[in-house]
Amino acid sequence: MMNVGSTAAWVPDDDPERPWNDAADLAAEWIVAESKRRGVEPLLVTPTQSQWRMGPEIVRVFANRFEATTPRSARARFGHRPVLAYVPDYDTFHLAAGYARDSALAVVEADSDPVVGWAMEVGALNLITGEPTEDTRSEVQREEFERIHFYGNNGWTNGFGNNQLRRILMELQTKGLLNRGLLLGCMLAKGHNGRALTRLSKIIDSCIIRQRIG
């Protein structure tokens, strides 16, 4: 979805002791620098408007100073512009990536909706380490994830694509290579929307349960 001739960065939700204020400050500082470099004001994208009032201080500042939107309101002027996506679910991420296309995207991850697979796909800068995100997937995972993407052209609804998906997932699970969060993030990077990823997540869970029972 996001063409990172654009630039991407993220703050992983990998430390329960890290304050949300600190995570948001890192992402905001980076996106402001990108905005100044590009001469375009940034956009704030959050799951709901409540973060504009009760989120970290920098998120509240962004909401007051710049344009802000959510999947439900979707009221911002569309255009290629730097985007700060704060704790996005997958619908929110999909919206943010659309606005940030050919520009810059900074994501503050929420563990409930992991985006590490996206970060690996696009080589996003990890703002905690200061290094690009390393792609740690095996060759088998990369190949099979690509096949899953191919079969998801209709969102993995019932039919041939759904059947092929389940077969691939079971093979990955048997080999110990099925990583739910990693796979969902990779499909996010390839442009699948929140509805499709919700469906994929449920299918992954059913395959894992089936493998355990079987």
Phi, psi and omega in degrees: 000313183265125176269107185268056149277344145297174181231148183226145177212159179206160172243107181292147176269070186243009180219106182297345180270353182281122179294145178297329177300318181295316180298315181294322179299318180299312182293320181293318179300317181293316183289328176295318177299318178295322180296316179295320181295325183267347180071031180227134179291146182281168177236138175261130176234125181226162179298321180219167179285347182298329178295337180290338182253327188240003179281188176304155185306317184293329177292319177297321178296315178301314183297329180276328188267326185238178174291149178216148181208168177223167176302327182283319182276316178039054187252001183284153173297130181280143178170164180282109187209155178296137185232134169258115179254112184261123181038055184286139163282181188288328174297316180295318179298316181302318177296313182299318181296327177295316177293326186272359183305131182063022178224237183220144180225126175242128186240130169261108187287144167249132185302334180293337178227076187297141180237017182300324178297320174299314182300322177293316183300318186260358182066038183297143178290125174278113186284351174278315183268338184078013183238152174299148181290126181282138176274103184264007179292147175284166178298322179297315178299315181300317181293315183289326176296323179295322177293320177299318176301315181300317182282356181262019182297339175249020178077022179059037175286174184303142180132201186300313182299320179296317180296318179294320178302311182298322179295316180295317180298318180295322178295317178296318179298318179298324181275358181073026185246007180271109179244108188303306183296321180296315181295314181299318179296322178296318178292329175298316180296333182271004171100006179287140185275177184298321180297316179296321181288328174297317178296315180299318180300318179294322179292319177301312181299320180293324178291322179295316179297316180299319180296319181294319180291318182289000000 
